[in-house]
Amino acid sequence: MNDLWEGVAAAFWLVVMLDADLMEITARSLQVTLTAVVIAAALGLPMGAWLAINRFRFRRLTIAVLNALMGLPPVVVGLVVYIMLSRSGPLGVLNLLFTPTAMVIAQVIIVTPLIASIAHQALRDLWADYHDLLISLNTTKGQRIRALIWDARRSLLTATLAGFGRAIGEVGAIMIVGGNIDHLTRVLTTAISLETSQGNFALALGLGFVLIGLAIAANLAIHTLSRTERAGRW
């Protein structure tokens, strides 16, 4: 028990004293995750809006597939990206495997369906309210999508934060495509796994504290935005 509390205390001081290794890993995690979330939001939000305003033959099937992709196993995504970026793969010439860029690609694939699905659900009801108005104004589909996204920006920011929460805690895919290379692709989740296996519990716990803090911050932001959005409707 004493060893446990000593490890917790050591981890706490690592965070308080801004340990160099801890800060480097945290900064890299945020860089990779934020880049992936921005790209995923740029793809997923318009996709969700497009599905909300369009009616086509296989629309229900498309939405069902999109919802199913929300639960896509990260290790499978990592495997597919690994094969694509390996030397024998179609994109091997780009030499992206075991780089932060490969990690971003994997996270974009994981997060985009989540953001698109939540965005579609948020914009579907809004489109029902705006349908007659936007049609009467003879707007183009692009203008309708932009109008919906702007008016539902708080709900869509919530969707983006949900994507951030999913991406920041991901370990399977980025371990496969990133390789957990020190000073290059080591991020919070992969570092925690490595330090735990090596018995360095102080640093592992310190990294865990930072990861938990980021996850809590994202969830608090989602909760606050959701309450603000509901209050704004009354």
C-alpha angles and dihedrals in degrees: 000000000000090000089053094053091044089054092049091048092049091049091050092053091048088058095043094047091046095237110218096231092046093049093047092052092045092050091050091048091052092046093052096041097045091047091051093046093050091051092044091050091049088055102033102045096056089042091055091047092048091053090049096055102034130078118199139152100269097032096120091048091049092051091047091052091047091052090048091052089061086077095046108146108248093217090058090051089049091050093050093047090046091054092047094049099038119108092259092045127096092257097039092110089070092065093218099138114114093017132111088252091063089051091051091051092052093048092048090055091049098044103038096073090049094052093042093050095048090045091052092052091049095047098042095076092039090055090054088058096044099037100096094041096050092043092050090052089056092234123174121244090254091054091048092051092049092048093051094046092049095048093046094042094125093052090045091050086055089053090051092050089051087055090051091052090052094047100045092058097044116119112155102066098038091048089057099044098030101043094212092261114181114250091004117054105000110124135172099278097042092044091052090052092049097044091048092052089050093049095245093136096162094063091038091054092044090054088046091054090053092047092049090048092053092047092049091048091052092048093047089051091051091049093048094047091047092053091046091050092051092047091051091058094060 
